[in-house]
């Protein structure tokens, strides 16, 4: 822009020299005629260092005429006209604009967007493979700012689209515009840079979402060159395509003088002179360009506001009217009424047109809604404090009870006082003064809009809540209140019903969307913050714009709405309460329920938690799941990070305290179709902390305007397990990472077990192949309160802890290989946590002793872990034991001595038994001889025979003086060749030996 300014000044200097040269040579060109005022115009030269300039005449066609006026000193460079005026260059004075024209004085305005105005540029950038930005990338070529008549619309994908405009200001000025920013999943920033690419005020960079329709934004500009940037990037990975950002009526002040006024565009007019803007033509009128007034349409034609022409009225059909009920009259009666949809554009005079049906008969009014009663008038009024009603008369709550405050709407004769309805145009997104919903007795439904793509809005505002005492004392309990409504949609096209929630008058956040026809069903939403909350239902018949009404019969119906614990609400029944000594109601202590019969407070048994919103009867105490215990005030169940398991005759003890702190991990990267790199980020707070949830995920898409301060406007989710989408800071060039779409995956601990299924949540073993069966995986099961259309029971999470002794500290987290996003069905999430902290505590069973040899009289006993070691912490290995022992040579000597003694003893015993054996042989031989003598009738033995009792002789025989060796030799030689033994016999008479 600076270069363009320099070239412009050089061109003006050259043009001035040419004019002076032409004036000097007038006598040499008599054929040129004198210039007329219509053949030239005036311009100012560039300002000099003193702030002065010259006014010069510049011909439209150089060389066509001669006799241009001489240059004269111009106005000061800081001179400007007011809005509604222009600078008359001939007289160098400000004059008012004529009728049908306008000016901004020192400014310019862009309010026509049939195409990008001159000077604007739309640039698209995407991320290349190497992580750098490239303009107009192929996959982002269609993602840009698009002119749409009255406004310009941003892109709606993850590409970065920038709308740029460069301007040089002669004095300090402003830039202003109107914008519509309904969807927080888009980052919308507006900033200004000078020609050195230095940004202006940084605080104005990040735009905030609009609350109700178009909002105005203005930023001051410095003198000199300014480049304006409107930039958008969408971060909607999971949800549907977000709604675009719309910008219109861009105005810039502080530019050079305005030498002419601009004509009013079609559909607008300026009735008087000196106008700084043009007014819109109302409905059923039109105007052309530069109009001073609007022309009315003929009776058989119509037009929308700001139209350039009128269109013929179509014949009326049954799509052009709707029905409603009148308010109850003094006699308690109501009447069915039919009304034309506003604005009425159809004609009843066309032959094929239908007529408005006649009003119905009067019928008896439905009763008042619960908590209300009919006073003297026909209107329903709330019951006084301390009473309740079923819609008829108010009844005081009996002693020992108190009213259950809330709002329950199920009869729709009139719209309740805290509800309002309107229509948001689907064309220019302006709010219309029309009713989008109509009452119909037992339901409220969407009326006919001006167009089928209009948004029919119904809003209910609740000033605050009075949560139960247990909830007030327990910050971990999410439920402050609950809204439940019964609805139905009947659609022939692609209609959509949105349910949105806004907190403290801030922008509505879409909670759930239903598309197409839906049968009558109920939906509940848990309010988690005690603040002023608005609930909004928006119904759109179709997103495409078409002339006329074709889908008026496509409707959304709401049959009933019930909100609990409303501050200043009414009651449809009374609930039991604990009584003080004075007889007034008081809250039970935490962890106590109210006995239904007598009303006293009773403590819940151990390992149970109290259902805070229905603390009546013992059934209000809900048992905790396996491996869980209740916190001190018995408001929830949690794991204290300790777990025991009986297996194979022993008890395994676990301590997960090392995993108690919040742990985060990221999986990815993943890429969108446009090439945006993002990650799935998970935070896990497994156990401990008395059940306090420590895992937090945030949405800072609309909060990046305050990156160095607390996230005041950011949306955060706190639970046991949560997930968000992370876009790294280097991808988009922001100060910090972009975190969006936080989701709670675990609000309640179901239990801790080694079983694969608990409370209908299954952790399939095939998701994570087991590596050893000695130590089973411990599984934590959780549930989330968030109920969606695809997850009717809410989301669930299963965290499988696996013993990995070599992975110290927090270990490693992973997701199933066949479900890279952590979930296979979008409802149940599976995680594997491998860490040494998941191993059972070590005990005496996990080690054994090794005894060393006795060396030097010392023996050592060493204890080692059994392999593979599948435990951690717990009992440490015992110290090495040292004992005194005898060496091996000592025991060898003892053994030799004992062996020698044993050998000697054996020898003696051998000899003894050998001698005894000889005696037995001798006696045996004598018996044989005696027996033989009888058989052969030999003579009887002489006196030399051995008689009974002659043992002494035996002794004599064996006590001969032969040596032991000689005796053995003689014994062995006594066996004859015939195989018989020879027995020595002693003759009694001759005393000589004989061998037999």
ZAMARGU-4260 file (C-alpha; in steps of 0.2 Angstrom, whole numbers, plus 5000, padded with zeros to 4 digits):
<rodrens>
0) 5000/5000/5000 | 5015/5012/5004 | 5022/5008/4986 | 5005/5012/4979 | 5005/5029/4988
5) 5022/5033/4982 | 5018/5029/4964 | 5002/5040/4965 | 5012/5055/4971 | 5025/5052/4957
10) 5011/5051/4944 | 5003/5067/4951 | 5020/5077/4950 | 5022/5070/4932 | 5004/5076/4928
15) 5007/5093/4935 | 5023/5095/4924 | 5013/5090/4909 | 5000/5102/4913 | 5012/5116/4915
20) 5021/5111/4899 | 5004/5111/4890 | 5000/5129/4897 | 5017/5135/4891 | 5014/5128/4873
25) 4997/5135/4870 | 5003/5147/4856 | 5010/5132/4847 | 4993/5122/4847 | 4979/5133/4840
30) 4970/5118/4834 | 4965/5113/4852 | 4949/5121/4859 | 4947/5128/4876 | 4943/5115/4889
35) 4925/5114/4896 | 4921/5110/4914 | 4914/5093/4908 | 4931/5089/4900 | 4941/5090/4916
40) 4940/5087/4935 | 4950/5093/4950 | 4962/5084/4961 | 4974/5088/4975 | 4992/5085/4974
45) 5001/5075/4988 | 5003/5084/5004 | 5021/5091/5007 | 5030/5091/5024 | 5021/5107/5030
50) 5004/5099/5027 | 4999/5109/5012 | 4993/5104/4994 | 4988/5111/4978 | 4972/5109/4968
55) 4975/5106/4950 | 4964/5102/4935 | 4966/5086/4926 | 4958/5083/4909 | 4948/5067/4907
60) 4957/5064/4890 | 4975/5072/4889 | 4978/5082/4874 | 4960/5084/4869 | 4958/5103/4875
65) 4968/5117/4881 | 4966/5131/4893 | 4964/5122/4910 | 4962/5132/4925 | 4979/5137/4934
70) 4983/5127/4950 | 4978/5136/4966 | 4983/5132/4984 | 4971/5119/4991 | 4964/5116/5008
75) 4974/5109/5022 | 4978/5091/5022 | 4968/5088/5038 | 4952/5096/5031 | 4937/5086/5030
80) 4918/5087/5028 | 4905/5080/5040 | 4894/5065/5036 | 4881/5069/5024 | 4892/5082/5015
85) 4905/5081/5001 | 4919/5093/4996 | 4915/5104/4980 | 4932/5104/4972 | 4928/5119/4962
90) 4924/5130/4977 | 4934/5120/4989 | 4919/5120/5001 | 4908/5107/5009 | 4890/5105/5002
95) 4876/5093/5008 | 4872/5078/4998 | 4856/5079/4987 | 4841/5068/4990 | 4843/5050/4986
100) 4862/5051/4990 | 4873/5050/5005 | 4891/5051/5011 | 4901/5047/5026 | 4911/5063/5025
105) 4929/5056/5027 | 4923/5038/5026 | 4918/5024/5015 | 4905/5011/5017 | 4903/4993/5009
110) 4885/4987/5011 | 4883/4979/4994 | 4890/4961/4992 | 4885/4954/4976 | 4903/4953/4973
115) 4919/4957/4982 | 4920/4976/4982 | 4936/4984/4974 | 4951/4983/4985 | 4945/4968/4995
120) 4955/4951/4993 | 4949/4934/4999 | 4964/4923/5004 | 4964/4905/5008 | 4978/4895/5017
125) 4980/4877/5022 | 4993/4867/5030 | 5005/4858/5019 | 5013/4841/5022 | 5029/4850/5029
130) 5019/4860/5041 | 5020/4877/5032 | 5006/4887/5026 | 5002/4889/5008 | 4989/4901/5000
135) 4975/4894/4989 | 4980/4876/4992 | 4971/4864/4981 | 4961/4856/4995 | 4956/4873/5002
140) 4953/4882/4986 | 4934/4883/4989 | 4935/4888/5007 | 4934/4907/5006 | 4924/4922/5011
145) 4909/4922/4999 | 4898/4938/4995 | 4879/4934/4997 | 4870/4950/4993 | 4868/4960/5009
150) 4883/4952/5018 | 4899/4942/5016 | 4900/4924/5023 | 4915/4915/5030 | 4921/4897/5027
155) 4914/4883/5038 | 4929/4870/5037 | 4946/4869/5045 | 4954/4879/5031 | 4959/4897/5036
160) 4950/4910/5026 | 4955/4928/5027 | 4946/4944/5020 | 4958/4958/5018 | 4957/4977/5014
165) 4971/4990/5013 | 4967/5008/5016 | 4977/5024/5019 | 4970/5036/5031 | 4974/5055/5031
170) 4969/5056/5049 | 4965/5045/5063 | 4948/5036/5060 | 4939/5020/5064 | 4933/5004/5055
175) 4916/4997/5060 | 4905/4983/5054 | 4891/4972/5060 | 4894/4953/5062 | 4884/4937/5066
180) 4895/4924/5075 | 4883/4911/5081 | 4894/4895/5082 | 4909/4894/5094 | 4917/4880/5085
185) 4924/4893/5073 | 4938/4904/5078 | 4934/4922/5072 | 4947/4936/5073 | 4948/4953/5067
190) 4964/4963/5068 | 4973/4978/5060 | 4991/4979/5054 | 5001/4994/5048 | 5013/4993/5033
195) 5027/4985/5044 | 5015/4971/5048 | 5014/4976/5066 | 4997/4973/5074 | 4986/4986/5082
200) 4976/4983/5098 | 4978/4965/5102 | 4963/4964/5114 | 4951/4967/5100 | 4958/4953/5089
205) 4946/4939/5096 | 4928/4941/5092 | 4915/4935/5104 | 4900/4925/5099 | 4884/4935/5096
210) 4870/4933/5108 | 4855/4939/5099 | 4857/4943/5081 | 4869/4955/5073 | 4881/4965/5084
215) 4891/4980/5081 | 4910/4981/5082 | 4922/4996/5080 | 4941/4998/5081 | 4951/5014/5080
220) 4963/5016/5066 | 4979/5026/5066 | 4984/5039/5052 | 4993/5031/5038 | 4993/5014/5030
225) 4981/5001/5038 | 4977/4983/5032 | 4961/4975/5039 | 4960/4957/5042 | 4944/4946/5045
230) 4950/4928/5048 | 4940/4912/5052 | 4945/4894/5055 | 4933/4880/5060 | 4937/4867/5073
235) 4923/4855/5071 | 4930/4838/5070 | 4915/4828/5076 | 4900/4839/5075 | 4890/4844/5059
240) 4896/4859/5048 | 4896/4874/5059 | 4886/4890/5054 | 4897/4903/5045 | 4902/4920/5052
245) 4893/4934/5043 | 4899/4952/5040 | 4890/4967/5033 | 4890/4986/5033 | 4909/4989/5034
250) 4912/5007/5036 | 4929/5016/5037 | 4932/5034/5042 | 4948/5045/5041 | 4951/5042/5023
255) 4954/5056/5010 | 4941/5069/5006 | 4924/5063/4998 | 4922/5073/4982 | 4905/5066/4978
260) 4890/5058/4987 | 4885/5040/4983 | 4868/5035/4977 | 4857/5025/4988 | 4856/5006/4983
265) 4841/4998/4977 | 4828/4995/4991 | 4834/5010/5001 | 4830/5029/5000 | 4836/5046/5006
270) 4821/5058/5007 | 4831/5073/5012 | 4847/5081/5008 | 4863/5079/5018 | 4860/5061/5022
275) 4874/5050/5030 | 4865/5034/5026 | 4850/5027/5017 | 4834/5020/5025 | 4827/5003/5020
280) 4810/5002/5011 | 4797/4993/5021 | 4788/4977/5016 | 4776/4979/5001 | 4786/4993/4994
285) 4801/4995/4983 | 4814/5007/4976 | 4827/5009/4963 | 4845/5016/4964 | 4846/5033/4971
290) 4828/5034/4976 | 4821/5048/4987 | 4806/5038/4992 | 4799/5020/4991 | 4785/5015/4979
295) 4770/5005/4986 | 4766/4988/4978 | 4750/4985/4970 | 4736/4975/4979 | 4740/4959/4970
300) 4759/4960/4973 | 4770/4960/4988 | 4788/4963/4992 | 4800/4959/5007 | 4809/4974/5016
305) 4823/4982/5006 | 4816/4975/4989 | 4820/4982/4972 | 4803/4976/4964 | 4786/4968/4969
310) 4781/4950/4965 | 4764/4943/4962 | 4755/4936/4977 | 4752/4917/4976 | 4735/4909/4980
315) 4733/4905/4998 | 4734/4887/5003 | 4733/4878/5019 | 4751/4881/5022 | 4748/4899/5024
320) 4738/4898/5041 | 4739/4890/5058 | 4729/4887/5073 | 4730/4893/5091 | 4719/4894/5106
325) 4713/4910/5114 | 4716/4914/5132 | 4703/4908/5145 | 4689/4920/5147 | 4680/4925/5163
330) 4669/4909/5161 | 4684/4898/5160 | 4682/4894/5141 | 4694/4895/5126 | 4692/4894/5108
335) 4701/4887/5093 | 4706/4901/5081 | 4714/4900/5064 | 4726/4914/5059 | 4735/4919/5043
340) 4754/4917/5044 | 4763/4934/5045 | 4768/4942/5034 | 4753/4937/5023 | 4759/4936/5006
345) 4746/4925/4998 | 4730/4931/4989 | 4712/4925/4993 | 4705/4932/4977 | 4714/4920/4966
350) 4701/4906/4960 | 4712/4892/4967 | 4715/4901/4984 | 4708/4893/5000 | 4699/4903/5014
355) 4703/4905/5032 | 4693/4891/5041 | 4680/4897/5053 | 4684/4898/5072 | 4680/4883/5082
360) 4667/4881/5096 | 4672/4887/5114 | 4678/4873/5125 | 4682/4872/5143 | 4699/4878/5147
365) 4712/4865/5153 | 4717/4866/5171 | 4732/4876/5177 | 4749/4869/5177 | 4755/4860/5193
370) 4759/4873/5206 | 4747/4886/5200 | 4729/4889/5203 | 4715/4900/5196 | 4711/4916/5206
375) 4696/4927/5204 | 4702/4930/5186 | 4704/4917/5173 | 4723/4918/5173 | 4733/4905/5183
380) 4743/4911/5197 | 4757/4903/5207 | 4753/4895/5224 | 4760/4904/5239 | 4775/4898/5248
385) 4774/4882/5258 | 4759/4875/5247 | 4757/4864/5231 | 4744/4860/5219 | 4739/4849/5205
390) 4732/4863/5194 | 4716/4866/5204 | 4717/4873/5222 | 4733/4876/5233 | 4735/4864/5248
395) 4747/4868/5262 | 4761/4855/5264 | 4758/4845/5280 | 4770/4845/5294 | 4786/4836/5291
400) 4786/4840/5272 | 4791/4854/5261 | 4786/4859/5243 | 4797/4852/5229 | 4800/4867/5220
405) 4801/4868/5201 | 4792/4871/5185 | 4781/4858/5177 | 4772/4864/5161 | 4760/4851/5153
410) 4745/4862/5149 | 4747/4875/5135 | 4733/4888/5135 | 4744/4902/5136 | 4763/4903/5135
415) 4771/4904/5153 | 4777/4920/5159 | 4795/4915/5159 | 4795/4909/5141 | 4795/4919/5125
420) 4795/4915/5107 | 4802/4924/5091 | 4807/4920/5073 | 4825/4922/5066 | 4826/4924/5048
425) 4836/4911/5038 | 4840/4924/5025 | 4847/4939/5033 | 4847/4932/5051 | 4837/4946/5058
430) 4825/4943/5072 | 4807/4947/5067 | 4793/4952/5079 | 4783/4936/5076 | 4778/4922/5086
435) 4787/4906/5081 | 4778/4894/5093 | 4759/4893/5096 | 4750/4885/5111 | 4737/4871/5107
440) 4730/4865/5123 | 4740/4850/5127 | 4756/4855/5118 | 4765/4870/5110 | 4770/4869/5092
445) 4779/4878/5078 | 4769/4891/5069 | 4771/4896/5050 | 4786/4907/5047 | 4789/4920/5034
450) 4800/4907/5025 | 4803/4888/5027 | 4821/4891/5032 | 4817/4903/5046 | 4821/4897/5064
455) 4807/4896/5075 | 4813/4900/5093 | 4806/4896/5110 | 4816/4901/5125 | 4813/4898/5144
460) 4823/4907/5157 | 4827/4901/5174 | 4834/4913/5187 | 4843/4900/5197 | 4842/4884/5207
465) 4840/4878/5225 | 4850/4862/5225 | 4848/4849/5238 | 4858/4851/5254 | 4869/4835/5249
470) 4873/4843/5232 | 4878/4860/5240 | 4890/4852/5252 | 4898/4840/5239 | 4906/4849/5224
475) 4909/4833/5215 | 4891/4830/5212 | 4887/4837/5195 | 4868/4838/5196 | 4861/4854/5202
480) 4845/4852/5193 | 4837/4843/5178 | 4826/4848/5164 | 4815/4835/5155 | 4804/4838/5140
485) 4793/4827/5129 | 4793/4832/5111 | 4789/4826/5093 | 4794/4831/5076 | 4784/4828/5060
490) 4794/4832/5044 | 4793/4828/5026 | 4810/4836/5022 | 4826/4838/5031 | 4820/4848/5046
495) 4830/4850/5062 | 4826/4853/5080 | 4840/4861/5091 | 4840/4861/5110 | 4853/4874/5117
500) 4858/4880/5134 | 4865/4897/5139 | 4872/4901/5156 | 4872/4919/5164 | 4865/4927/5148
505) 4880/4921/5137 | 4878/4913/5120 | 4868/4897/5118 | 4878/4881/5117 | 4870/4867/5106
510) 4867/4852/5117 | 4857/4840/5105 | 4850/4841/5088 | 4837/4830/5080 | 4835/4828/5062
515) 4820/4822/5052 | 4804/4815/5060 | 4805/4809/5078 | 4792/4799/5087 | 4785/4806/5104
520) 4800/4804/5116 | 4808/4811/5132 | 4824/4820/5134 | 4833/4825/5150 | 4848/4837/5152
525) 4857/4839/5169 | 4861/4856/5174 | 4878/4857/5182 | 4880/4875/5187 | 4869/4885/5199
530) 4867/4901/5188 | 4854/4909/5178 | 4851/4897/5163 | 4841/4899/5147 | 4834/4884/5138
535) 4831/4887/5119 | 4822/4876/5106 | 4825/4881/5088 | 4816/4872/5074 | 4821/4875/5055
540) 4810/4866/5042 | 4824/4867/5029 | 4841/4875/5027 | 4838/4880/5009 | 4829/4896/5005
545) 4814/4895/4993 | 4800/4907/4989 | 4784/4905/4998 | 4779/4892/5011 | 4779/4874/5006
550) 4782/4865/5022 | 4772/4873/5035 | 4765/4856/5040 | 4782/4851/5046 | 4781/4855/5064
555) 4789/4852/5081 | 4778/4849/5096 | 4783/4850/5114 | 4770/4841/5126 | 4778/4844/5143
560) 4793/4853/5151 | 4799/4849/5169 | 4813/4858/5178 | 4818/4853/5196 | 4825/4863/5210
565) 4820/4880/5203 | 4824/4895/5213 | 4807/4904/5216 | 4798/4889/5208 | 4781/4881/5212
570) 4777/4864/5218 | 4766/4850/5212 | 4769/4839/5227 | 4777/4840/5245 | 4792/4829/5250
575) 4797/4823/5267 | 4810/4833/5276 | 4819/4831/5293 | 4812/4841/5307 | 4820/4853/5319
580) 4815/4854/5337 | 4805/4869/5332 | 4795/4859/5319 | 4802/4867/5304 | 4811/4857/5290
585) 4829/4855/5289 | 4841/4846/5279 | 4848/4829/5284 | 4867/4827/5287 | 4877/4821/5273
590) 4875/4803/5270 | 4858/4802/5278 | 4842/4798/5271 | 4824/4802/5277 | 4814/4788/5284
595) 4797/4788/5274 | 4786/4783/5289 | 4792/4794/5303 | 4803/4806/5294 | 4820/4805/5305
600) 4837/4805/5296 | 4845/4788/5295 | 4863/4785/5290 | 4867/4775/5275 | 4876/4759/5277
605) 4895/4758/5274 | 4900/4756/5256 | 4884/4765/5249 | 4881/4782/5242 | 4865/4793/5244
610) 4854/4797/5229 | 4855/4816/5233 | 4839/4821/5224 | 4828/4807/5231 | 4834/4804/5248
615) 4819/4795/5254 | 4819/4777/5261 | 4833/4765/5263 | 4833/4762/5244 | 4840/4779/5242
620) 4857/4771/5248 | 4864/4763/5233 | 4878/4750/5235 | 4895/4754/5228 | 4902/4742/5215
625) 4916/4729/5218 | 4932/4737/5223 | 4924/4754/5227 | 4920/4762/5243 | 4910/4778/5248
630) 4917/4794/5252 | 4916/4803/5269 | 4899/4811/5266 | 4893/4796/5256 | 4889/4806/5240
635) 4898/4795/5228 | 4908/4779/5226 | 4927/4779/5222 | 4942/4769/5222 | 4955/4772/5236
640) 4968/4765/5224 | 4969/4749/5234 | 4963/4732/5227 | 4964/4714/5233 | 4962/4698/5223
645) 4961/4680/5229 | 4970/4669/5216 | 4977/4651/5217 | 4976/4650/5236 | 4984/4667/5239
650) 4979/4685/5241 | 4986/4698/5229 | 4986/4716/5235 | 4987/4731/5224 | 4992/4749/5227
655) 4988/4761/5212 | 4992/4777/5222 | 5006/4781/5209 | 4992/4783/5196 | 4981/4794/5207
660) 4986/4811/5199 | 4978/4816/5183 | 4987/4809/5168 | 4985/4814/5150 | 4990/4806/5134
665) 4987/4810/5116 | 4984/4798/5101 | 4986/4803/5083 | 4989/4813/5073 | 4974/4812/5062
670) 4970/4823/5047 | 4954/4830/5041 | 4949/4830/5022 | 4956/4847/5021 | 4973/4842/5029
675) 4971/4849/5046 | 4982/4839/5058 | 4973/4836/5075 | 4975/4824/5090 | 4963/4815/5102
680) 4968/4821/5119 | 4963/4811/5135 | 4964/4816/5153 | 4962/4802/5166 | 4961/4804/5185
685) 4960/4785/5190 | 4957/4784/5209 | 4960/4792/5226 | 4958/4810/5231 | 4942/4805/5240
690) 4933/4803/5224 | 4936/4821/5218 | 4937/4822/5199 | 4954/4828/5193 | 4954/4826/5174
695) 4949/4842/5165 | 4947/4846/5147 | 4944/4863/5140 | 4937/4872/5125 | 4948/4887/5122
700) 4942/4891/5104 | 4933/4907/5109 | 4944/4910/5124 | 4961/4913/5115 | 4958/4931/5117
705) 4965/4930/5135 | 4978/4917/5133 | 4988/4924/5148 | 4974/4925/5160 | 4961/4913/5168
710) 4949/4905/5155 | 4934/4915/5161 | 4924/4912/5145 | 4930/4894/5141 | 4920/4879/5142
715) 4928/4865/5153 | 4923/4847/5158 | 4929/4839/5174 | 4927/4821/5176 | 4937/4805/5179
720) 4940/4803/5161 | 4938/4816/5147 | 4942/4819/5129 | 4946/4834/5118 | 4952/4838/5101
725) 4969/4846/5101 | 4976/4856/5086 | 4995/4860/5089 | 5000/4878/5091 | 5012/4877/5077
730) 4998/4871/5065 | 4989/4888/5066 | 5001/4900/5073 | 4992/4904/5089 | 5000/4907/5105
735) 4994/4891/5112 | 4986/4874/5107 | 4968/4875/5101 | 4958/4863/5112 | 4940/4861/5107
740) 4925/4849/5109 | 4928/4843/5127 | 4918/4827/5131 | 4916/4818/5148 | 4919/4800/5147
745) 4917/4795/5165 | 4907/4804/5179 | 4904/4789/5190 | 4914/4774/5195 | 4905/4758/5192
750) 4918/4746/5200 | 4935/4738/5199 | 4937/4720/5195 | 4946/4707/5185 | 4931/4702/5176
755) 4928/4708/5158 | 4910/4713/5161 | 4902/4724/5174 | 4885/4733/5173 | 4883/4729/5155
760) 4900/4737/5151 | 4912/4724/5142 | 4931/4726/5140 | 4934/4713/5127 | 4951/4704/5130
765) 4954/4704/5111 | 4956/4723/5111 | 4972/4720/5120 | 4981/4703/5118 | 4986/4696/5135
770) 5005/4693/5137 | 5004/4682/5153 | 4991/4674/5163 | 5000/4674/5180 | 4994/4691/5185
775) 4977/4696/5178 | 4972/4713/5172 | 4963/4725/5184 | 4949/4734/5175 | 4941/4751/5181
780) 4923/4753/5174 | 4915/4770/5173 | 4900/4778/5166 | 4896/4796/5160 | 4880/4806/5163
785) 4880/4813/5146 | 4866/4805/5136 | 4866/4807/5117 | 4855/4800/5103 | 4868/4787/5098
790) 4872/4783/5116 | 4856/4781/5125 | 4864/4775/5141 | 4878/4788/5141 | 4896/4785/5137
795) 4906/4771/5146 | 4924/4769/5149 | 4935/4753/5153 | 4953/4756/5159 | 4963/4740/5159
800) 4978/4740/5171 | 4992/4728/5165 | 5007/4723/5176 | 5023/4729/5167 | 5037/4728/5180
805) 5050/4736/5168 | 5038/4752/5165 | 5041/4762/5180 | 5032/4778/5185 | 5016/4782/5175
810) 5020/4769/5162 | 5011/4770/5145 | 4993/4771/5139 | 4986/4765/5123 | 4970/4762/5114
815) 4965/4746/5104 | 4974/4745/5087 | 4957/4741/5078 | 4949/4756/5086 | 4962/4770/5084
820) 4951/4784/5092 | 4949/4774/5108 | 4931/4768/5104 | 4924/4756/5091 | 4905/4761/5093
825) 4907/4779/5099 | 4900/4775/5116 | 4912/4764/5125 | 4930/4769/5126 | 4944/4756/5130
830) 4961/4760/5137 | 4976/4749/5141 | 4988/4756/5155 | 5004/4746/5156 | 5014/4751/5171
835) 5024/4743/5186 | 5011/4752/5197 | 4998/4739/5190 | 5008/4725/5198 | 5002/4717/5214
840) 5012/4721/5229 | 5027/4709/5232 | 5026/4696/5246 | 5036/4682/5253 | 5028/4671/5240
845) 5037/4681/5226 | 5055/4677/5232 | 5066/4662/5237 | 5082/4658/5246 | 5099/4653/5238
850) 5111/4645/5251 | 5130/4646/5247 | 5143/4633/5251 | 5153/4634/5267 | 5168/4643/5264
855) 5180/4647/5278 | 5168/4641/5291 | 5155/4654/5284 | 5139/4651/5275 | 5128/4664/5266
860) 5109/4664/5262 | 5104/4676/5248 | 5085/4680/5243 | 5081/4683/5225 | 5065/4687/5216
865) 5056/4673/5207 | 5057/4675/5188 | 5048/4683/5179 | 5045/4695/5193 | 5027/4701/5192
870) 5026/4712/5208 | 5031/4729/5213 | 5033/4738/5230 | 5026/4728/5245 | 5038/4717/5255
875) 5056/4721/5251 | 5069/4707/5249 | 5076/4701/5266 | 5094/4705/5269 | 5107/4692/5266
880) 5110/4680/5281 | 5127/4674/5287 | 5129/4659/5298 | 5144/4649/5305 | 5147/4631/5297
885) 5160/4617/5297 | 5171/4616/5282 | 5172/4600/5270 | 5189/4593/5276 | 5182/4592/5294
890) 5167/4582/5288 | 5179/4571/5277 | 5189/4567/5292 | 5174/4563/5302 | 5168/4552/5288
895) 5184/4543/5287 | 5185/4539/5305 | 5167/4534/5306 | 5170/4523/5290 | 5185/4515/5299
900) 5176/4511/5314 | 5162/4504/5304 | 5174/4493/5294 | 5182/4486/5310 | 5165/4482/5318
905) 5160/4474/5302 | 5175/4463/5302 | 5172/4457/5320 | 5155/4453/5317 | 5160/4443/5302
910) 5172/4433/5312 | 5159/4430/5325 | 5146/4424/5314 | 5159/4413/5304 | 5164/4405/5321
915) 5146/4402/5325 | 5143/4394/5308 | 5157/4382/5310 | 5149/4376/5326 | 5133/4373/5317
920) 5142/4363/5303 | 5151/4352/5316 | 5135/4348/5324 | 5127/4345/5308 | 5140/4333/5303
925) 5138/4323/5319 | 5120/4321/5315 | 5123/4315/5298 | 5135/4302/5304 | 5123/4296/5317
930) 5109/4295/5304 | 5120/4285/5292 | 5126/4272/5305 | 5108/4267/5308 | 5104/4265/5290
935) 5119/4254/5287 | 5119/4245/5304 | 5137/4250/5307 | 5144/4247/5324 | 5140/4261/5337
940) 5152/4274/5339 | 5166/4271/5351 | 5171/4282/5365 | 5179/4294/5353 | 5162/4299/5347
945) 5155/4316/5352 | 5141/4314/5364 | 5128/4326/5369 | 5135/4339/5380 | 5153/4338/5373
950) 5155/4356/5368 | 5171/4357/5378 | 5179/4346/5365 | 5172/4356/5352 | 5181/4371/5360
955) 5197/4361/5361 | 5196/4356/5343 | 5194/4374/5337 | 5207/4381/5349 | 5221/4372/5341
960) 5237/4382/5338 | 5234/4385/5320 | 5234/4403/5314 | 5219/4411/5308 | 5226/4410/5290
965) 5229/4391/5293 | 5212/4388/5300 | 5204/4396/5284 | 5216/4386/5273 | 5211/4370/5282
970) 5193/4374/5281 | 5194/4377/5263 | 5203/4360/5260 | 5191/4349/5269 | 5180/4347/5254
975) 5184/4331/5245 | 5184/4328/5227 | 5167/4320/5228 | 5159/4335/5234 | 5157/4330/5253
980) 5165/4338/5267 | 5178/4329/5277 | 5175/4330/5296 | 5189/4326/5307 | 5185/4313/5320
985) 5195/4309/5336 | 5197/4291/5342 | 5194/4289/5360 | 5206/4274/5361 | 5220/4278/5350
990) 5219/4296/5350 | 5223/4298/5331 | 5213/4308/5319 | 5203/4300/5305 | 5195/4308/5290
995) 5178/4303/5284
</rodrens>
